[in-house]
């Protein structure tokens, strides 16, 4: 037997129609609600944009701004527009805040907008040229005056300004914050450079010590160089072995050169002495010859007086006596000249030896001065290397927790009265031309003081010595 349904078909259809009607009304209400929200948001956004445009600050000119001036005049009589070519050019606002224009002179620009300075130029032209009305003048900014970024940034310096610039944008222009990786790389480069500097200074010191030993050997006329223990202990090193070899070669060459010059002068002296001996023997022979001629002349002169000898014979003997006396005089002159040459040779030998001694003494004094200066440079280089290799990484390790600290931005803005206003800024703060943005990263509490490593930390630094060993009055080679 069939059971009766609780509702009839008609009542079910009416119920479905009522449900659909309620759904349409609900959807319509939701649409109106969404439209109301969109319209309200649009009105609010328009109000915000209007308020922002109303509150926007118009750009004010200042020194270093570069302007382009355009001046035109409508002449109705000719129905043409004429440009003032003498004025249509680019100008830079000077340090005094003024712009110098032809036909106008200096016009104040600092503190004015482009529209205000354009009106000022038009008024000045109308007065200076006697126009009935001022010409049309337009001024536009070609290049804004720069702003500056300093502090913990990758690249500090001067940058070109653009309107609407914020602190965060300025930071991005400066390359962003200086990261720890940049500092680590810098310290690594400093360590490499410091090691190279110390190695070069040590090599220079070894070279000066070797030169000093060679000069001392030359000064004492030693047969060989006595190098200090700092050098001989490292003879296995090819660089040091070559250095000592070069100094020995220089010592040998200089000694042989001096000996050769001295031997040559001694040889010349011996030759002059032999020549003097020959001249002295010649004088003895000439004296005998003159004596013989004088005896013969005396005898012939007596015979001529008695008429037993001819007069020409007497004249011939007189000529022979005069010639012999002349030869003796020449021999005496040559003897004196030879003795003078011997004296000059002796003086040359002394001057050569004294000159070499003075030269070696001066070189030795200069070498010692260079060693003293090099000792100070080496000590400084070692300390800098120690700071780069040990102290700086230790500081960076303590800065690890401070890397996430928020940077501090400070804007230094020049005011109209010439003073500088200091403004604490954020990343969204507006930047104006001429501003200097200082970026700082706060240090951790244990970084506020200077580095002060304990003696334990110093001894734990491998391969770095702050004090060089010394031997006598010279710095040692570690």
C-alpha positions in Angstrom: 0.0 0.0 0.0 1.4 3.3 -1.1 2.3 5.9 1.6 1.2 9.6 1.1 3.9 12.2 0.7 4.2 14.9 3.4 4.0 17.7 0.8 2.2 18.2 -2.4 3.8 19.0 -5.7 2.4 22.5 -5.8 3.7 23.4 -2.4 7.2 22.0 -3.3 7.4 24.2 -6.5 6.4 27.3 -4.5 9.0 26.6 -2.0 11.8 26.3 -4.7 10.7 29.6 -6.3 10.8 31.3 -2.9 14.4 30.0 -2.4 15.6 31.2 -5.8 14.0 34.6 -5.1 15.8 34.9 -1.8 19.1 34.0 -3.4 18.7 36.7 -6.1 18.0 39.3 -3.4 21.0 38.2 -1.4 23.3 38.4 -4.4 22.0 41.8 -5.3 22.7 43.0 -1.8 26.3 41.7 -2.0 26.8 43.5 -5.3 25.6 46.8 -3.9 27.8 46.3 -0.9 30.9 45.6 -3.0 30.1 48.6 -5.2 29.8 50.8 -2.1 33.2 49.7 -0.8 34.9 50.3 -4.2 33.4 53.8 -4.6 34.3 54.7 -1.0 37.9 53.4 -1.5 38.1 55.4 -4.8 36.9 58.6 -3.1 39.3 58.0 -0.2 42.3 57.4 -2.6 41.4 60.5 -4.6 41.3 62.5 -1.4 44.6 61.1 -0.3 46.2 61.9 -3.7 44.7 65.3 -3.7 46.0 66.0 -0.2 49.4 64.6 -1.2 49.5 66.8 -4.3 48.4 69.8 -2.2 51.1 69.1 0.4 53.9 68.4 -2.2 56.7 70.8 -1.7 57.9 72.6 -4.8 61.6 72.4 -5.6 63.6 75.3 -4.4 66.8 76.3 -6.2 70.2 76.4 -4.5 74.0 76.5 -5.4 75.2 74.0 -8.0 71.8 73.7 -9.6 72.1 73.9 -13.4 69.4 75.8 -15.2 68.3 76.2 -18.8 66.8 79.7 -19.5 64.5 80.3 -22.5 63.3 83.8 -23.4 60.9 84.5 -26.3 58.9 87.6 -27.4 55.8 87.8 -29.5 56.0 90.7 -32.0 52.5 91.4 -33.2 53.7 93.9 -35.9 55.5 91.1 -37.7 53.4 88.2 -36.4 56.5 86.3 -35.4 58.0 84.9 -32.2 61.6 86.0 -31.6 64.0 84.1 -29.3 66.6 86.0 -27.2 69.6 84.0 -28.3 71.9 85.9 -26.1 70.0 84.6 -23.1 68.9 81.2 -24.2 71.6 79.1 -22.6 72.4 77.0 -19.6 73.6 78.5 -16.3 74.8 77.3 -12.9 73.7 78.8 -9.6 76.9 80.1 -8.0 78.1 79.6 -4.4 76.5 82.9 -3.5 73.1 81.7 -4.7 72.9 83.9 -7.7 72.9 83.5 -11.5 74.7 85.9 -13.8 72.8 86.5 -17.0 73.6 88.8 -20.0 71.7 92.0 -20.2 70.4 91.4 -16.7 73.4 90.8 -14.4 73.2 88.8 -11.2 69.8 87.5 -10.1 69.1 85.8 -6.8 68.2 82.1 -7.4 68.7 80.4 -4.0 65.4 79.9 -2.2 63.3 80.5 -5.4 61.3 78.1 -7.6 61.8 77.9 -11.3 58.6 80.0 -11.9 59.7 82.7 -9.4 63.1 83.1 -11.0 61.5 83.1 -14.5 59.2 86.0 -13.4 62.3 87.8 -11.9 64.2 87.4 -15.2 61.2 88.7 -17.2 60.8 91.8 -14.9 64.5 92.6 -15.1 64.6 92.3 -18.9 61.5 94.6 -19.2 63.2 97.2 -17.0 66.7 97.0 -18.5 65.5 97.0 -22.2 62.5 99.4 -21.8 59.9 96.9 -23.1 56.2 97.6 -22.8 55.6 94.2 -21.4 57.9 91.5 -20.1 58.9 88.8 -22.5 57.9 85.2 -22.0 60.5 83.4 -19.8 60.8 79.8 -19.0 63.3 78.2 -16.6 63.9 74.5 -16.2 66.3 72.5 -14.2 68.9 70.6 -16.3 70.8 69.1 -13.4 70.0 69.1 -9.7 72.6 69.8 -7.2 74.1 66.6 -5.7 73.6 64.9 -2.4 76.2 63.0 -0.4 76.4 59.6 1.4 79.0 58.8 4.0 79.5 56.1 6.6 78.9 52.4 6.5 78.1 52.1 2.8 79.9 50.3 0.0 80.7 53.5 -1.9 80.5 56.8 -0.2 80.8 60.1 -2.1 78.8 62.6 -4.2 75.8 61.4 -6.3 73.3 63.1 -8.7 70.0 64.0 -7.1 66.6 63.2 -8.6 63.2 64.3 -7.4 61.3 62.1 -4.9 64.5 60.5 -3.6 64.3 58.7 -0.3 67.0 57.6 2.1 66.6 54.0 1.1 66.9 54.9 -2.6 70.0 57.0 -1.8 71.4 54.0 0.1 70.9 51.8 -3.0 72.7 54.4 -5.1 75.7 54.2 -2.8 75.9 50.5 -3.2 74.0 49.5 -0.1 75.3 48.8 3.4 78.9 47.6 3.8 78.6 43.9 4.5 80.7 41.7 6.6 82.0 39.9 3.5 83.3 43.2 2.2 85.2 43.8 5.4 86.5 40.3 5.5 87.8 40.6 2.0 89.4 43.9 2.9 91.1 42.5 5.9 92.3 39.5 3.9 93.8 41.9 1.3 95.5 43.8 4.1 97.0 40.6 5.5 98.4 39.7 2.1 99.7 43.2 1.5 101.2 43.3 5.1 103.0 40.0 4.6 104.4 41.2 1.3 105.5 44.5 3.0 107.2 42.7 5.9 109.0 40.3 3.5 110.2 43.1 1.3 111.4 45.0 4.4 113.2 41.9 5.7 114.9 41.5 2.3 115.9 45.2 2.3 117.3 44.8 5.8 119.3 41.8 4.8 120.7 43.7 1.7 121.7 46.7 3.9 123.4 44.4 6.5 125.4 42.7 3.7 126.3 46.0 2.2 127.4 47.3 5.7 129.6 44.2 6.2 131.2 44.7 2.8 131.9 48.4 3.5 133.5 47.6 6.8 135.8 45.1 5.1 136.8 47.7 2.5 137.4 50.3 5.2 139.7 47.9 7.2 141.5 46.6 4.0 140.4 43.1 4.9 140.9 40.2 2.5 137.4 38.9 2.9 134.0 40.0 4.2 132.8 38.9 7.6 129.0 38.8 7.3 126.9 38.9 10.5 125.3 35.7 11.9 121.8 36.9 10.9 122.9 36.4 7.3 125.2 33.4 7.5 122.5 31.4 9.4 120.2 31.7 6.4 122.8 30.8 3.7 120.7 27.9 2.6 118.1 30.3 1.3 118.8 31.0 -2.4 117.9 34.6 -2.0 120.3 35.2 0.8 123.1 33.1 -0.8 122.8 35.2 -4.0 122.8 38.4 -1.9 126.1 37.4 -0.2 127.6 36.3 -3.5 126.8 39.6 -5.1 128.4 41.6 -2.2 131.5 39.4 -2.4 131.7 40.1 -6.2 131.4 43.8 -5.6 134.0 43.7 -2.9 136.4 41.8 -5.2 135.8 44.1 -8.1 136.3 47.3 -6.1 139.4 45.9 -4.4 141.0 44.9 -7.7 140.1 48.2 -9.3 141.7 50.1 -6.4 144.8 47.9 -6.5 145.1 48.3 -10.2 145.1 52.0 -10.0 147.6 52.1 -7.1 149.9 49.7 -9.0 149.8 51.9 -12.1 150.7 54.9 -10.1 153.6 53.0 -8.3 154.8 51.9 -11.7 154.8 55.5 -13.0 156.7 56.5 -9.9 159.4 53.8 -10.4 159.8 54.9 -14.1 160.2 58.5 -13.0 162.8 57.5 -10.4 164.8 55.7 -13.1 164.6 58.7 -15.3 165.9 60.9 -12.5 168.8 58.5 -12.0 169.6 58.7 -15.7 169.5 62.5 -15.6 171.8 62.6 -12.6 174.3 60.4 -14.5 174.0 62.7 -17.5 174.7 65.7 -15.3 177.9 64.1 -14.0 179.0 63.3 -17.6 178.2 66.9 -18.7 180.2 68.3 -15.7 183.3 66.3 -16.8 182.8 67.4 -20.4 182.5 71.0 -19.4 185.7 70.8 -17.2 187.7 69.2 -20.0 186.6 71.9 -22.5 187.5 74.6 -20.0 191.0 73.2 -19.5 191.5 73.0 -23.2 190.1 76.5 -23.8 192.5 77.9 -21.1 195.5 76.3 -22.8 194.5 77.4 -26.3 193.8 80.9 -25.1 197.3 81.2 -23.7 198.8 80.0 -27.0 196.7 82.5 -29.0 198.0 85.3 -26.8 201.6 84.2 -27.5 200.8 83.9 -31.2 201.4 80.1 -31.2 197.7 79.1 -32.0 195.1 80.4 -34.4 192.1 82.3 -33.0 189.4 80.1 -34.8 190.5 77.2 -32.6 189.7 79.3 -29.5 186.3 80.3 -30.9 185.4 76.6 -31.6 186.2 75.6 -28.0 184.1 78.5 -26.6 181.1 77.3 -28.7 181.6 73.7 -27.5 181.7 75.0 -23.9 178.5 77.0 -24.3 176.7 74.0 -25.9 177.8 71.7 -23.0 176.6 74.2 -20.4 173.2 74.5 -22.3 172.8 70.7 -22.3 173.6 70.6 -18.6 171.0 73.3 -17.9 168.4 71.3 -19.9 169.3 68.2 -17.9 168.9 70.0 -14.6 165.4 71.3 -15.7 164.4 67.7 -16.7 165.6 66.5 -13.3 163.5 69.1 -11.5 160.5 68.2 -13.6 160.9 64.5 -12.9 161.1 65.1 -9.2 157.9 67.2 -9.5 156.1 64.4 -11.3 157.2 61.9 -8.6 155.6 64.2 -6.0 152.4 64.4 -8.1 152.3 60.6 -8.3 152.7 60.3 -4.6 149.9 62.8 -4.1 147.7 60.9 -6.6 148.2 57.7 -4.7 147.3 59.3 -1.4 144.3 61.0 -2.9 143.1 57.8 -4.4 143.4 55.9 -1.2 141.9 58.8 0.9 139.1 59.2 -1.7 138.1 55.6 -1.5 138.2 55.7 2.3 136.0 58.8 2.4 133.6 57.2 -0.1 133.4 54.0 1.9 132.9 56.0 5.1 130.0 58.1 3.6 128.4 54.9 2.2 128.7 53.2 5.6 127.1 56.1 7.4 124.3 56.3 4.9 123.8 52.5 5.1 123.5 52.7 8.9 121.0 55.5 8.7 118.9 53.4 6.2 119.1 50.5 8.6 117.9 52.6 11.5 115.0 54.0 9.4 114.2 50.5 8.1 114.0 49.1 11.7 111.2 51.6 12.5 109.4 50.8 9.3 109.7 47.1 9.9 108.3 47.4 13.4 105.4 49.4 12.1 104.7 46.9 9.3 104.8 44.0 11.8 102.3 45.8 14.1 100.0 46.5 11.2 100.2 42.9 10.1 99.4 41.8 13.6 96.4 44.0 13.8 95.1 42.8 10.4 95.8 39.1 11.0 94.7 38.8 14.7 93.0 41.9 16.1 90.7 42.7 13.2 89.3 39.2 12.7 88.8 39.1 16.5 86.8 42.3 16.2 84.8 40.9 13.3 84.0 37.8 15.3 82.5 40.0 18.1 80.5 41.9 15.5 78.6 38.8 14.3 75.7 39.5 16.7 75.6 43.1 15.7 75.2 42.5 11.9 71.4 42.4 12.3 71.3 45.8 14.1 69.2 48.4 12.4 71.3 51.1 10.8 71.0 54.7 12.0 70.4 57.4 9.3 71.2 61.0 10.0 70.6 63.8 7.4 72.8 66.9 7.6 70.8 69.6 5.7 72.1 73.1 5.0 69.7 75.8 6.0 69.1 79.2 4.5 71.1 81.0 7.1 74.2 79.0 6.4 73.9 76.7 9.4 73.5 72.9 9.1 70.5 71.1 10.6 70.9 67.6 11.8 67.8 65.3 11.2 67.3 61.8 12.5 65.8 60.0 9.5 64.4 56.6 8.4 64.5 54.7 5.2 61.4 56.5 3.9 62.6 60.0 4.8 62.8 62.4 1.8 66.2 63.5 0.6 66.7 67.0 -0.6 69.6 68.3 -2.9 72.7 69.2 -0.9 71.8 66.8 1.9 74.6 64.6 3.5 73.3 61.2 4.6 75.4 59.6 7.3 74.9 55.8 7.7 76.0 54.2 11.0 75.7 50.7 12.3 75.6 50.5 16.1 78.3 48.4 17.6 77.9 45.8 20.3 78.6 46.7 23.9 82.0 45.1 23.9 83.0 47.0 20.8 82.7 50.5 22.2 86.2 50.6 23.5 89.5 50.2 21.6 91.0 46.8 20.9 93.0 45.6 23.9 94.2 42.0 23.4 95.7 40.2 26.3 99.2 38.8 26.4 97.6 35.3 25.9 95.9 36.4 22.7 99.2 37.9 21.5 101.1 34.7 22.1 98.4 32.7 20.4 98.9 34.6 17.2 101.0 32.2 15.1 103.8 33.4 12.8 103.8 37.1 13.9 106.5 38.7 15.9 106.2 42.3 17.0 109.8 42.8 18.0 112.7 41.9 15.8 115.9 40.4 17.2 118.8 42.7 17.4 122.6 42.1 17.0 124.8 45.0 18.0 123.3 48.2 16.7 121.4 46.7 13.8 118.0 45.2 13.5 117.9 41.4 13.2 116.3 39.2 10.6 113.7 37.0 12.2 
